[in-house]
Amino acid sequence: MNKNKLEKTFKYKRLTISIHKEVYDPAEDTFLLLDSLIIKPGDRVFEIGTGCGIIGLYCATIGADVLCCDINPFAVELVKKNYQQNLKLLKGNFEVRIGDIFSVLNKEDLFDIIVFNPPYLPTSFQDLVGGSGWFDKSVDGGTDGLNTTKRFIESVSNYLKKDGCAYFIFSSLSDRKKLNKIINQTYLNKTIISSKKFNDEQLDVYCLKK
Ligand SMILES: C[S@@+](CC[C@H](N)C(=O)[O-])C[C@H]1O[C@@H](n2cnc3c(N)ncnc32)[C@H](O)[C@@H]1O
């Protein structure tokens, strides 16, 4: 990774977060999710699609033991940098792995909390940036916006403890009927725990439980 491409830094609570042009910048969806999470010290947390790592690192400041992953190698490098520069604030363990959704886990891994701010925009709504394609992979959810979310929902119960909760972001620009159908097929219980409107779009934070 070319270190010269590292750009800005910002503060979230006490965390110092660097961002990178090939990695998703924390935005309204990130902060809505952060405001919605209920994390306890000692919780085992798995964050998928960690981007710059802000959500996983925040959970570790509370004392959760955090594993996160991303398919974007620039994100994984950036998370390692953000981990190092916030080391003193972290009360729980923190690890980042590169890979696709649950592929980074062992079959027997179980978590109290699983978090995913997925690429959720229907292809027709997103502004394709092109270039290396990593930014597009952060936002493009395919024709119905649910490509990655569907794969997440279909397997998440295998990695969730009995009383665990899987949080994810859904955009009203995606297909909610299809989302409900996907969730119903898993027998997981769904709750929308928070929502926020932005112009023509509403973002919802879903919590899935066994
Ligand atoms: C909307 S961004 C969220 C980034 C960060 N969690 C946040 O909230 O600011 C989606 C992230 O998911 C990652 N991603 C996309 N598809 C993935 C997959 N199949 N497996 C793991 N990560 C994925 C992207 O690289 C990107 O970092």
PDBQT file of the ligand as one rigid body, heavy atoms in Angstrom, charges set to zero:
ROOT
HETATM    1  C1  LIG A 301     -20.759   0.794   3.419  1.00  0.00    +0.000 C 
HETATM    2  S1  LIG A 301     -19.087   0.318   3.697  1.00  0.00    +0.000 S 
HETATM    3  C2  LIG A 301     -19.035   0.318   5.488  1.00  0.00    +0.000 C 
HETATM    4  C3  LIG A 301     -17.664   0.589   6.048  1.00  0.00    +0.000 C 
HETATM    5  C4  LIG A 301     -17.646   0.811   7.593  1.00  0.00    +0.000 C 
HETATM    6  N1  LIG A 301     -18.100  -0.344   8.297  1.00  0.00    +0.000 N 
HETATM    7  C5  LIG A 301     -18.512   1.996   7.939  1.00  0.00    +0.000 C 
HETATM    8  O1  LIG A 301     -19.639   1.773   8.429  1.00  0.00    +0.000 OA
HETATM    9  O2  LIG A 301     -18.066   3.149   7.719  1.00  0.00    +0.000 OA
HETATM   10  C6  LIG A 301     -19.141  -1.421   3.277  1.00  0.00    +0.000 C 
HETATM   11  C7  LIG A 301     -17.838  -2.160   3.553  1.00  0.00    +0.000 C 
HETATM   12  O3  LIG A 301     -18.038  -3.547   3.281  1.00  0.00    +0.000 OA
HETATM   13  C8  LIG A 301     -16.937  -4.071   2.589  1.00  0.00    +0.000 C 
HETATM   14  N2  LIG A 301     -17.433  -5.230   1.855  1.00  0.00    +0.000 N 
HETATM   15  C9  LIG A 301     -18.169  -5.258   0.711  1.00  0.00    +0.000 A 
HETATM   16  N3  LIG A 301     -18.464  -6.518   0.369  1.00  0.00    +0.000 NA
HETATM   17  C10 LIG A 301     -17.904  -7.308   1.332  1.00  0.00    +0.000 A 
HETATM   18  C11 LIG A 301     -17.843  -8.712   1.516  1.00  0.00    +0.000 A 
HETATM   19  N4  LIG A 301     -18.430  -9.555   0.647  1.00  0.00    +0.000 N 
HETATM   20  N5  LIG A 301     -17.170  -9.216   2.580  1.00  0.00    +0.000 NA
HETATM   21  C12 LIG A 301     -16.551  -8.347   3.457  1.00  0.00    +0.000 A 
HETATM   22  N6  LIG A 301     -16.565  -7.003   3.330  1.00  0.00    +0.000 NA
HETATM   23  C13 LIG A 301     -17.236  -6.499   2.285  1.00  0.00    +0.000 A 
HETATM   24  C14 LIG A 301     -16.463  -2.925   1.712  1.00  0.00    +0.000 C 
HETATM   25  O4  LIG A 301     -15.129  -3.096   1.296  1.00  0.00    +0.000 OA
HETATM   26  C15 LIG A 301     -16.678  -1.749   2.662  1.00  0.00    +0.000 C 
HETATM   27  O5  LIG A 301     -15.543  -1.525   3.463  1.00  0.00    +0.000 OA
ENDROOT
TORSDOF 0
